[in-house]
Amino acid sequence: MLPHDMREQTRLALANIKLVLDAKGLTWHNVVKLTKYVTDMRDMDDMYAVLNEHFGDWRPAGTLVAINNLSAPGARVELDMIAAIPAA
């Protein structure tokens, strides 16, 4: 069950992505592209507030897409990120 609150859904998505970043030894600054899918454009401010908590001043390239339905029932946001691994 997903929380209804957009901020909480965004935090949950970012927590899952953080697990992947941590497993590869990466940080939010390694994220170079962020695609955001939302079911209601009016939720953008809440979503961006949470993204700013995690990314701070770092701004990866981004795309925002409004879509009717997402993969899970009740989902209001889905995030797709590309992270770059530094050359050795």
Buried (B, 14 or more C-beta within 10 A) or exposed (E): EBEEEBBBBBBBBBEEBBEEBEEEEBEBBBBEEBBBBBBEEEBBEBBBEBBEEBBEEEEBEEEEEEEEEBEEEEBBBBBEBEBEEEEE
